[in-house]
């Protein structure tokens, strides 16, 4: 039991230790923080250069590896609409929460974080730069993340259109994807040291009031997450089968919820979630398709945390998060983080890279959003894992296909 707990929460525990030690140094030895900042910068630079090729390999391998199955056409279509609806609903709800309960930024924090802020360009140049670059090597810059995504999707589609001739290139992409995933996991082992050093620098530079700035969005996430879990999940169950659906959901969701909290892993919760959905009355064929795919591309908790992190980044910079353009881009980033980056280890960090690229913000805000993303992981896992059960229920509400037609699949993406 102790080993299982450590495996599930070691990342959070070690990060908290790193933050605590960094805070102590920042408060009692502020003159030393200037020597610690390079450690944090080294960690962030390693993270940046690893994430970029990982995004390319992950997206290309995912698109090129999906096989169309005619029998699953209708269920896949309804499932995609359900996933997208859930993600946008949770993101919009979080936007409303941060609007109603704003976070005040320490007066000196914007100047410290914005030292490396780039000059803004015209709106026309920004639109062009979002989707394309003028030179191939510019694709592999963290400032052009969205253009890299577009290119990766097109390459994945081209591999599928190439048939047997593209098999060798697809094997290369699959191998590169695995290698870069392992590299990212290796680099993230240094996160407590790197982020602890960066936190020491921020505390030493900004002051202890930084703790209050972090506490409010963290508390807001847990409050918003619990409300979403209780209210919206009940509403989804009601849409499925009325009051009987609500009763069935809360009766059978206890074990998946406990498993998600204890493991902090949507993948580990998946078998329990599938069995719970079947006991609720979801056809096995639908549960066996929707929930495994949802583990990768449907994350309600990640959607809420994405909005919180973008909002915090804007507060750090003193920008207005609630401008229409910023809100639309935040929703777009959230859909990507929840639906695409979910299958990548520590995929939330790719969302930070995309945020930097789209909004043209300095990388100094990355430690703040990484810390918040790690600390909200337990509740985010619950919302992600249990949300997949609700998605399978909604799909079964609108799709009436005899189970004999659909083969039970353990991994429909293969």
BAGU-229129 format. One line per field, with one value per residue (C-alpha): residue number from 1; x negated, z negated, y negated; residue in one letter. Coordinates in steps of 0.001 Angstrom, whole numbers. Example, Ala and Ser with C-alpha at 12.3 -4.5 7.8 and 13.67 -1.06 7.14 Angstrom:
# residues 2
pos [1,2]
px [-12300,-13670]
pz [-7800,-7140]
py [4500,1060]
code [a,s]
END
This chain:
# residues 414
pos [1,2,3,4,5,6,7,8,9,10,11,12,13,14,15,16,17,18,19,20,21,22,23,24,25,26,27,28,29,30,31,32,33,34,35,36,37,38,39,40,41,42,43,44,45,46,47,48,49,50,51,52,53,54,55,56,57,58,59,60,61,62,63,64,65,66,67,68,69,70,71,72,73,74,75,76,77,78,79,80,81,82,83,84,85,86,87,88,89,90,91,92,93,94,95,96,97,98,99,100,101,102,103,104,105,106,107,108,109,110,111,112,113,114,115,116,117,118,119,120,121,122,123,124,125,126,127,128,129,130,131,132,133,134,135,136,137,138,139,140,141,142,143,144,145,146,147,148,149,150,151,152,153,154,155,156,157,158,159,160,161,162,163,164,165,166,167,168,169,170,171,172,173,174,175,176,177,178,179,180,181,182,183,184,185,186,187,188,189,190,191,192,193,194,195,196,197,198,199,200,201,202,203,204,205,206,207,208,209,210,211,212,213,214,215,216,217,218,219,220,221,222,223,224,225,226,227,228,229,230,231,232,233,234,235,236,237,238,239,240,241,242,243,244,245,246,247,248,249,250,251,252,253,254,255,256,257,258,259,260,261,262,263,264,265,266,267,268,269,270,271,272,273,274,275,276,277,278,279,280,281,282,283,284,285,286,287,288,289,290,291,292,293,294,295,296,297,298,299,300,301,302,303,304,305,306,307,308,309,310,311,312,313,314,315,316,317,318,319,320,321,322,323,324,325,326,327,328,329,330,331,332,333,334,335,336,337,338,339,340,341,342,343,344,345,346,347,348,349,350,351,352,353,354,355,356,357,358,359,360,361,362,363,364,365,366,367,368,369,370,371,372,373,374,375,376,377,378,379,380,381,382,383,384,385,386,387,388,389,390,391,392,393,394,395,396,397,398,399,400,401,402,403,404,405,406,407,408,409,410,411,412,413,414]
px [0,-2877,-4599,-1393,-824,-4380,-4140,-926,-1892,-5698,-5712,-3446,-5300,-8732,-7497,-6037,-9358,-11173,-8757,-9078,-12877,-12904,-10519,-12728,-15756,-13798,-12566,-15672,-18470,-17180,-20728,-21278,-18335,-20228,-22530,-19623,-17772,-20158,-19160,-15523,-16417,-18327,-15320,-12932,-15240,-15485,-11699,-11273,-13614,-12072,-8419,-8698,-9812,-7535,-4522,-5475,-5989,-2907,-487,-1798,-1753,1776,3252,1434,2276,6050,7828,11322,13887,17187,19169,17980,18694,21828,20607,17305,19144,21477,18556,16488,19369,19886,16209,16039,19235,18029,14661,16200,18840,16240,13958,16799,17845,14284,14155,17306,15733,12525,14640,16780,13832,10835,7288,5399,1812,-1002,-1919,-5530,-4983,-4154,-7404,-9489,-7782,-7547,-11246,-11637,-8317,-8534,-7220,-3733,-3120,-173,2976,2482,-1019,248,2954,467,-2041,536,851,-2225,-5916,-8096,-10956,-10845,-13234,-10976,-8443,-10615,-10570,-8369,-7139,-5447,-3721,-371,-2011,-3792,-452,1041,-2002,-1930,1726,1019,-1956,139,2859,231,-1186,2261,2695,-691,389,-2375,-4933,-4567,-4955,-8691,-8178,-5336,-7585,-10164,-7523,-6251,-9802,-10548,-7374,-8369,-11927,-10786,-8213,-10931,-13174,-10436,-9833,-13570,-13761,-10695,-12557,-14459,-11248,-11452,-14983,-14346,-10988,-12153,-15058,-12744,-10272,-13119,-13954,-10347,-9886,-13199,-12370,-8653,-8241,-6090,-2892,-3488,-2017,1332,1313,874,3353,6429,6385,5485,8442,10652,9797,10801,14026,14931,13932,16095,19076,18619,18336,21507,23728,22747,22085,25536,26989,25296,26627,30114,29880,29052,31970,33584,33647,32913,29765,28643,29196,27358,24440,23857,24282,21661,19253,17887,15303,13970,13727,11793,9523,8787,7920,5697,3815,3855,4091,6952,5379,5325,8969,10087,10910,12961,14684,15661,17168,19025,20501,21710,23351,25137,26647,24295,23956,20616,19826,20149,18298,15458,15016,15778,13944,10562,10554,11699,8696,6560,8617,11307,10324,12765,10318,7569,10013,10710,7033,6092,8348,7028,3418,4015,5834,2941,453,2444,2594,-1176,-1596,1107,3094,6870,7902,11534,11040,13032,9945,8128,11147,11536,7868,8081,10937,8943,5877,8067,9585,6114,4738,7742,8209,4724,2057,3861,2151,-1317,-3039,-2962,-970,248,-3177,-2608,337,-2063,-4211,-1163,-99,-3512,-3320,226,150,-3547,-4263,-7630,-8586,-8915,-5264,-5786,-6932,-3766,-1411,-3414,-3193,561,1073,-747,1061,4532,3736,5733,9062,8270,7806,11211,12909,11054,11669,15258,16126,15445,18193,20635,19526,20294,23720,24519,23314,25544,28450,28167,26724,28856,26660,26988,23964,23488,22491,19697,16766,15574,12261,9591,7815,9902,7060,4810]
pz [0,-870,2424,4363,2617,3330,6990,7361,5471,5560,8208,6135,2871,4358,6044,2761,1039,3777,3478,-316,-278,2441,420,-2653,-663,978,-2385,-4560,-1997,821,1879,2976,5351,8192,8181,8163,11129,13703,12391,13111,16511,17436,16515,18552,21575,21494,21264,24218,26572,25688,26013,29560,31302,28987,30258,33858,33331,31103,33434,36613,35063,33684,36986,39145,36814,36677,38787,40024,39079,40863,38111,35595,37745,35974,32461,33163,34524,31525,29193,30749,30368,26760,25906,27497,25757,22343,22790,23880,21123,18402,19841,20069,16514,15326,17213,15354,12026,12546,13648,10507,8182,9592,8304,7298,8502,6290,7502,8417,9999,13521,13858,12708,14994,18042,18349,21423,23056,26814,28829,30179,33909,36052,35968,39602,38895,35827,37818,40470,37818,35959,38803,41018,41059,43908,43346,42415,39486,37918,37254,34465,32427,29353,30671,33587,31796,33550,36980,35934,34988,38383,40158,37980,38791,42504,42298,40438,43093,45847,44292,44360,47998,48890,48048,48025,49342,46174,43760,43208,42368,40009,38193,37805,36363,33917,32751,32399,30407,27867,27583,26985,24417,22450,22721,21348,18437,17735,17735,15499,12767,12285,11894,8064,8325,11314,10185,6589,7727,9816,6944,4682,7216,7421,3635,3145,5842,5321,1652,-547,918,3783,1611,1474,5229,5754,3036,4509,8015,6441,4074,6900,8986,6224,5520,9212,9740,6888,8085,11614,10311,8230,10380,13995,13693,12136,14996,17592,15843,15844,19604,19976,18092,15860,12112,12462,14383,11606,8984,11054,11659,8032,6916,9307,9506,5976,6862,9988,7999,5196,7708,9477,6189,4997,8273,9849,13171,15668,17316,14069,13456,16937,16170,13131,15120,17903,15437,13633,16900,17757,14349,14909,18088,20782,23559,23376,27000,26323,22998,24545,27259,25600,22294,23646,26266,23650,21462,24204,25743,23239,20033,18136,15314,17732,19407,16156,15177,18618,18150,14620,15836,18736,16384,13902,16695,17713,14113,13806,16854,15939,19111,19572,19852,20615,23998,26627,28656,25564,24467,27890,28007,24459,25511,28519,26407,23913,26588,27813,24334,23396,26689,28176,25514,23154,24629,23986,20600,18788,21774,19819,20253,23998,23268,21641,24769,26940,24608,24951,28736,29219,26737,27242,23520,21777,20496,16964,16314,17052,13512,12044,14299,13973,10187,10311,12820,10593,7403,8951,10427,7914,8574,12268,12507,10902,13346,16284,15409,14150,16959,19437,17808,18326,21942,22556,20989,23248,26341,25459,25116,28736,30443,30848,32404,31593,29659,32069,34749,32708,31620,28050,28451,25803,27787,30657,31741,32840]
py [0,-2386,-1597,-2192,-5532,-6643,-5662,-7641,-10792,-10901,-13650,-15890,-15170,-15827,-18997,-20260,-19544,-21455,-24398,-24403,-24398,-27043,-29192,-28904,-30008,-32852,-34174,-33771,-34035,-36268,-37155,-33554,-33313,-34968,-31932,-29482,-30987,-29421,-25983,-26771,-28186,-25022,-22883,-25054,-25060,-21258,-21116,-23469,-21630,-18255,-19202,-20559,-17327,-15328,-17271,-16555,-12823,-12431,-14190,-12545,-9062,-9549,-10755,-8215,-5313,-5708,-3099,-3806,-1179,-1627,103,-2468,-5521,-6671,-5989,-7768,-10812,-11126,-10453,-13270,-15740,-14632,-15021,-18471,-19600,-18437,-20168,-23468,-23373,-22784,-25487,-28020,-27220,-27860,-31176,-32203,-31213,-33208,-36182,-36039,-35372,-37278,-36900,-40028,-40181,-41565,-45044,-44219,-40830,-42002,-43925,-40942,-38431,-40703,-41524,-39301,-40169,-40379,-43283,-42714,-42457,-43451,-41351,-40292,-39028,-37195,-35407,-34322,-33282,-31198,-28704,-28957,-29886,-31084,-28601,-24919,-25241,-27870,-25098,-23757,-26937,-27124,-30482,-28690,-25822,-26242,-26167,-22966,-21400,-22228,-20798,-17650,-16999,-17353,-14988,-12399,-12576,-12310,-9132,-7555,-8546,-7052,-3507,-896,-3369,-5439,-2518,-3042,-6706,-5808,-3322,-6088,-8414,-5783,-5076,-8791,-9284,-6650,-7958,-11541,-10417,-8653,-11718,-13953,-11572,-11624,-15415,-15715,-13849,-17102,-19129,-19425,-20833,-23097,-24455,-24701,-26893,-29039,-29367,-30486,-33192,-34361,-34444,-36223,-38781,-39328,-38514,-36230,-37705,-35301,-32520,-34285,-34719,-30971,-29988,-31661,-30092,-26758,-26983,-28227,-25178,-22776,-24663,-24856,-21224,-19955,-22016,-20707,-17145,-17334,-19547,-19000,-15276,-14889,-16919,-14694,-11600,-13148,-13770,-10089,-8507,-11081,-10520,-6832,-7736,-10059,-7351,-4765,-7094,-8028,-4444,-3089,-6032,-5649,-3012,-4792,-8036,-6361,-4633,-7927,-9644,-6801,-6304,-9805,-7960,-7920,-4896,-2938,-3891,-2806,883,-116,-2851,-444,2030,-764,-2016,1486,1855,-1457,-53,-1380,1231,3001,2195,-1531,-1450,548,-2085,-5426,-5070,-3839,-6603,-9105,-8292,-9802,-12597,-13620,-15398,-17611,-18242,-19262,-21631,-23462,-23566,-24905,-27929,-28485,-28371,-30763,-33134,-33001,-33704,-36782,-37957,-37582,-39811,-42289,-41528,-41453,-37811,-38634,-40276,-38302,-37343,-36088,-34048,-32431,-31513,-30152,-27866,-26703,-25951,-24128,-21902,-21021,-20327,-18192,-16359,-16020,-16392,-14011,-10974,-12415,-11978,-15343,-16578,-19592,-21154,-21152,-23404,-25843,-25824,-26490,-29277,-30915,-30633,-31923,-34790,-35655,-35647,-35200,-31731,-33105,-32271,-28562,-27610,-29128,-27201,-23956,-24170,-24805,-22000,-19526,-20494,-20130,-16702,-14559,-16298,-16671,-12897,-12318,-14686,-13142,-9498,-9732,-12142,-9343,-7293,-10182,-10465,-6787,-7292,-10252,-8378,-5418,-7870,-8974,-5882,-2764,-106,3609,4805,7682,5199,3673,5845,5178,3365,2962,260,-1147,-3465,-614]
code [x,x,x,x,x,x,x,x,x,x,x,x,x,x,x,x,x,x,x,x,x,x,x,x,x,x,x,x,x,x,x,x,x,x,x,x,x,x,x,x,x,x,x,x,x,x,x,x,x,x,x,x,x,x,x,x,x,x,x,x,x,x,x,x,x,x,x,x,x,x,x,x,x,x,x,x,x,x,x,x,x,x,x,x,x,x,x,x,x,x,x,x,x,x,x,x,x,x,x,x,x,x,x,x,x,x,x,x,x,x,x,x,x,x,x,x,x,x,x,x,x,x,x,x,x,x,x,x,x,x,x,x,x,x,x,x,x,x,x,x,x,x,x,x,x,x,x,x,x,x,x,x,x,x,x,x,x,x,x,x,x,x,x,x,x,x,x,x,x,x,x,x,x,x,x,x,x,x,x,x,x,x,x,x,x,x,x,x,x,x,x,x,x,x,x,x,x,x,x,x,x,x,x,x,x,x,x,x,x,x,x,x,x,x,x,x,x,x,x,x,x,x,x,x,x,x,x,x,x,x,x,x,x,x,x,x,x,x,x,x,x,x,x,x,x,x,x,x,x,x,x,x,x,x,x,x,x,x,x,x,x,x,x,x,x,x,x,x,x,x,x,x,x,x,x,x,x,x,x,x,x,x,x,x,x,x,x,x,x,x,x,x,x,x,x,x,x,x,x,x,x,x,x,x,x,x,x,x,x,x,x,x,x,x,x,x,x,x,x,x,x,x,x,x,x,x,x,x,x,x,x,x,x,x,x,x,x,x,x,x,x,x,x,x,x,x,x,x,x,x,x,x,x,x,x,x,x,x,x,x,x,x,x,x,x,x,x,x,x,x,x,x,x,x,x,x,x,x,x,x,x,x,x,x,x,x,x,x,x,x,x,x,x,x,x,x,x,x,x,x,x,x,x,x,x,x,x,x,x,x,x,x,x,x]
END
